[in-house]
Amino acid sequence: MCPKFSEEEDLIRFQKMVYISSWDEFAERSIQLFRVDPQSTRYVMKYRHCDGKLVLKVTDNRECLKFKTDQAQDAKKMEKLNNIFFTLMVRGPDADITEASGKEQAEAQPTKKGRGRKQ
């Protein structure tokens, strides 16, 4: 059974669900939200192929941040945010996230040179 909320509580809950238009602001506020309460913060990605839209949502049941995009280049930004969240989840909310981008991790892996047998 769903809990009943007064009109004032519904209005407060509605005002807390915000679509953020700037990626940088969304990422920064999402990380802050996770660091304040890592146990109850959730991160959800939803892609609608028919619309070509990607929606990211971060919530802690008190505040809900959303970012909507249809730009392909935002996929790299989303991947970087995923790596930041993975780092925070594994190392703790006080972890240093400057090294948590996918680009540095890919560069750290050794590359194979040449194709074929050794001579």
trRosetta pair geometry for C-beta under 8 A, 3 or more apart (Angstrom, degrees):
i j d omega theta_ij theta_ji phi_ij phi_ji
5 9 3.9 -123 -175 92 106 124
5 10 5.0 136 105 -56 122 79
5 13 6.9 -10 174 -5 169 139
6 9 4.8 96 51 8 76 101
6 10 7.0 -138 95 -4 40 87
7 10 5.6 -53 -147 37 33 114
7 11 6.3 36 153 -22 65 105
8 11 5.7 -53 -149 34 31 112
8 12 6.5 31 152 -18 64 104
9 12 5.6 -53 -148 36 34 112
9 13 6.2 33 154 -18 66 106
10 13 5.7 -55 -145 39 31 110
10 14 6.1 32 155 -21 65 108
11 14 5.7 -53 -145 36 29 112
11 15 6.3 29 156 -19 64 106
12 15 5.9 -55 -147 36 29 110
12 16 6.6 30 154 -22 62 107
13 16 5.8 -58 -153 31 31 113
13 17 7.2 26 153 -18 63 102
14 17 6.2 -59 -158 29 36 105
15 18 7.9 13 165 -64 47 92
16 62 6.7 -112 -166 150 156 50
16 63 5.0 -121 -173 -118 109 54
16 64 5.8 90 124 21 88 81
17 64 4.1 -7 -107 73 72 124
17 66 6.8 29 -178 -9 80 119
18 64 7.0 151 19 88 62 68
18 65 6.1 -20 66 -116 92 56
18 66 6.7 180 89 29 41 82
19 66 4.9 -44 -99 84 61 103
19 67 7.1 126 -159 -98 67 29
19 68 6.0 -23 -147 4 119 107
20 25 5.3 -143 -179 99 128 108
20 26 4.2 165 85 -77 134 90
20 29 6.9 173 -76 38 162 140
20 65 6.0 -1 -12 -165 124 94
20 66 6.9 158 11 73 75 46
20 67 5.5 -38 63 -85 89 84
21 25 8.0 32 62 49 54 129
22 25 4.0 69 82 12 112 110
22 26 6.6 180 91 -12 57 84
23 26 5.6 -58 -148 37 32 112
23 27 6.2 28 158 -18 68 107
23 67 6.7 83 -110 -155 60 145
23 69 7.9 22 -81 -65 106 139
23 74 6.7 -155 -97 -129 137 102
23 77 5.5 -22 -174 171 142 158
24 27 5.9 -54 -145 37 29 108
24 28 6.2 25 158 -16 64 111
25 28 5.9 -58 -144 40 28 110
25 29 6.0 20 162 -12 66 112
26 29 6.2 -62 -142 43 24 103
26 30 6.0 26 158 -23 63 112
26 56 7.2 98 162 83 137 123
26 65 6.2 154 -143 161 77 120
26 67 4.2 37 -136 -67 163 131
27 30 5.8 -57 -145 35 26 113
27 31 6.4 24 158 -18 63 106
27 77 7.4 -108 -64 175 133 104
27 81 5.5 -126 -120 -98 101 113
27 84 7.7 80 -167 43 104 159
28 31 6.0 -57 -151 35 28 108
28 32 6.5 28 152 -17 63 107
29 32 5.5 -52 -147 37 35 115
29 33 6.2 40 153 -24 66 104
29 58 7.9 160 108 72 83 134
29 65 5.5 164 109 -106 120 156
30 33 5.6 -51 -148 33 30 113
30 34 6.5 29 153 -16 63 104
30 43 7.4 73 -172 -108 122 106
30 58 4.2 117 -132 15 99 167
30 65 5.7 -138 -79 81 80 146
30 81 7.0 28 85 -158 148 123
31 34 5.8 -54 -150 37 32 110
31 35 6.3 31 153 -19 66 108
31 84 6.4 -54 -96 146 115 134
31 88 7.3 -179 -143 -59 83 154
31 97 7.1 -98 -142 10 139 171
32 35 5.8 -58 -146 38 30 109
32 36 6.4 32 156 -23 65 105
33 36 6.0 -54 -152 30 29 111
33 37 7.4 -42 172 42 60 85
33 41 5.7 139 131 -121 91 130
33 58 5.7 131 73 135 144 120
33 59 7.9 -67 163 -129 147 14
33 60 5.6 -157 178 -23 102 120
33 63 6.3 -132 -120 83 123 121
33 65 6.6 -154 -24 0 155 129
34 37 7.7 -105 -154 66 24 50
34 38 5.6 46 176 -101 73 73
34 41 4.6 -166 -109 105 63 165
34 43 7.8 -3 -81 -54 122 112
34 58 7.2 -70 -50 -168 94 129
34 85 6.8 -155 -98 -122 167 85
34 88 5.8 67 131 131 137 155
34 93 6.5 -168 131 -122 82 102
35 38 6.9 10 -114 -57 21 95
35 88 7.2 -97 -76 -150 76 134
35 93 4.4 136 -131 -178 62 111
35 94 7.5 99 -144 -73 105 49
36 41 8.0 112 62 -57 78 129
36 60 7.3 -48 81 -73 107 171
37 40 5.1 -23 144 45 117 96
37 41 5.7 137 92 -39 79 96
37 60 5.0 95 72 -152 125 139
38 41 5.9 -57 -131 26 31 115
38 88 7.0 -152 -116 149 124 106
38 89 7.4 166 -168 -105 119 60
38 92 7.9 -129 -17 -160 173 49
38 93 4.7 -138 -47 -63 132 120
40 60 5.1 82 103 -159 97 78
40 61 5.9 -61 160 10 123 115
41 58 6.6 5 -174 -176 101 91
41 59 7.1 173 -147 91 59 33
41 60 4.6 -31 -90 -87 72 90
42 57 7.9 6 105 110 91 91
42 58 7.2 178 87 -147 48 48
42 59 5.6 -11 55 61 92 81
42 60 7.6 162 13 -86 68 40
43 56 7.5 -14 -170 -170 84 92
43 57 7.4 161 -155 86 40 53
43 58 5.2 -6 -104 -103 73 82
43 85 5.6 -27 -16 -137 168 161
44 56 7.3 156 85 -158 53 46
44 57 4.5 -10 60 60 100 100
44 58 7.7 -177 22 -74 68 38
44 59 7.8 -4 7 13 110 101
45 54 6.9 -18 -167 -169 93 95
45 55 7.5 153 -158 83 45 52
45 56 5.6 -15 -104 -105 72 72
45 57 7.9 -173 -75 23 30 71
45 78 7.1 87 -115 -168 132 130
46 54 7.4 155 83 -157 48 49
46 55 4.7 -12 62 60 98 99
46 56 8.0 -176 24 -77 68 30
46 57 7.4 20 2 0 106 110
47 53 7.4 178 -149 92 52 45
47 54 5.0 -15 -102 -104 82 76
47 55 7.8 -176 -78 22 36 66
48 51 4.3 27 105 34 119 106
48 52 7.4 -42 92 10 75 19
48 53 5.2 7 50 56 103 87
48 55 7.7 34 -6 -2 100 104
49 52 7.0 25 -165 -75 33 49
51 70 7.5 -101 139 -102 84 116
52 70 5.1 62 117 -148 94 103
53 68 6.0 -3 -175 -170 115 96
53 69 7.1 156 -153 82 69 32
53 70 5.1 -48 -97 -82 67 89
54 68 7.3 161 84 -152 49 49
54 69 5.4 -17 60 65 95 83
54 70 7.3 158 14 -90 75 37
54 74 6.8 -172 62 97 135 123
54 75 7.5 145 -31 -84 169 75
54 78 7.0 -69 149 -66 147 155
55 66 6.3 -12 -171 -166 98 104
55 67 7.2 160 -154 81 51 48
55 68 5.0 -12 -103 -102 81 80
56 66 6.9 157 83 -154 53 52
56 67 4.7 -4 55 55 102 98
56 68 8.0 -163 24 -73 65 38
56 78 6.5 -165 -70 -120 137 106
56 81 7.5 40 -157 95 158 155
57 64 6.5 -11 -166 -171 101 94
57 65 7.0 156 -154 83 51 52
57 66 4.9 -11 -101 -102 80 82
57 67 8.0 -167 -71 23 42 64
58 64 7.6 163 84 -154 45 48
58 65 4.8 -8 59 59 92 103
59 63 6.8 -168 -139 93 64 48
59 64 4.2 -4 -102 -108 108 77
59 65 7.2 -175 -73 23 59 62
60 63 6.0 20 41 46 95 79
69 74 4.4 3 125 40 162 170
71 74 4.7 94 80 -11 95 107
72 75 6.0 -27 -177 -3 53 115
73 76 6.3 -35 -176 21 57 109
73 77 7.5 55 135 -11 68 102
74 77 5.1 -50 -156 38 55 117
74 78 6.1 61 145 -25 75 100
75 78 5.5 -51 -148 35 34 114
75 79 6.5 39 151 -23 64 102
76 79 5.6 -50 -150 32 33 114
76 80 6.6 35 151 -18 64 102
76 102 7.8 -133 -160 53 74 131
77 80 5.7 -53 -153 35 33 112
77 81 6.5 33 149 -17 65 104
78 81 5.6 -53 -149 37 34 111
78 82 6.4 42 149 -24 65 101
79 82 5.5 -48 -151 31 33 116
79 83 6.7 34 151 -18 63 102
79 102 5.2 -23 137 -15 111 152
80 83 5.7 -53 -153 35 34 112
80 84 6.6 36 149 -20 65 103
80 100 7.8 108 -171 116 70 80
80 101 5.0 -9 -134 -132 102 82
80 102 5.8 -112 -88 4 62 96
80 103 7.9 -6 -94 -10 106 90
81 84 5.5 -50 -149 34 36 114
81 85 6.4 35 153 -17 67 103
82 85 5.9 -57 -150 38 30 108
82 86 6.3 32 152 -20 66 106
83 86 5.6 -50 -144 36 32 113
83 87 6.3 36 154 -21 64 104
83 100 4.8 165 133 163 96 84
83 101 6.1 118 85 -128 147 21
83 102 5.2 -166 -42 -55 149 78
83 105 7.2 -153 -138 -5 142 141
84 87 5.7 -55 -151 35 30 113
84 88 6.4 27 153 -16 65 107
84 97 4.9 44 -140 -160 94 128
84 100 4.7 112 -96 113 55 138
84 101 7.8 10 -57 -78 87 55
85 88 5.7 -55 -145 39 33 110
85 89 6.1 33 156 -21 66 107
86 89 5.8 -57 -146 37 29 111
86 90 6.2 17 160 -11 65 112
86 100 7.5 170 65 -160 85 116
87 90 6.2 -64 -144 42 26 102
87 91 5.7 -15 175 18 67 117
87 95 5.6 -150 149 110 93 143
87 97 5.7 140 91 -115 141 79
87 99 7.9 153 -123 81 152 76
87 100 4.0 -85 -20 -111 154 133
88 91 6.8 -65 -118 56 19 85
88 92 7.2 -69 -167 101 52 21
88 93 5.7 38 -168 -109 100 47
88 95 5.8 -163 -105 43 50 117
88 97 6.7 -10 -59 -83 93 117
90 95 7.8 36 76 -52 71 165
91 95 3.6 82 102 -92 122 143
92 95 5.4 132 65 -39 68 95
96 99 6.6 48 114 13 101 97
97 100 4.6 -48 -160 16 69 131
99 104 6.2 -102 -160 90 67 155
101 104 5.4 87 70 9 89 98
101 105 7.3 -162 96 -3 48 91
102 105 5.6 -62 -150 41 39 112
102 106 6.1 38 156 -22 73 106
103 106 5.9 -57 -150 35 28 108
103 107 6.5 23 154 -16 64 108
104 107 5.7 -57 -147 39 34 110
104 108 6.3 39 153 -29 66 105
105 108 5.7 -51 -149 27 32 115
105 109 7.3 36 153 -25 60 97
106 109 6.2 -49 -162 21 36 111
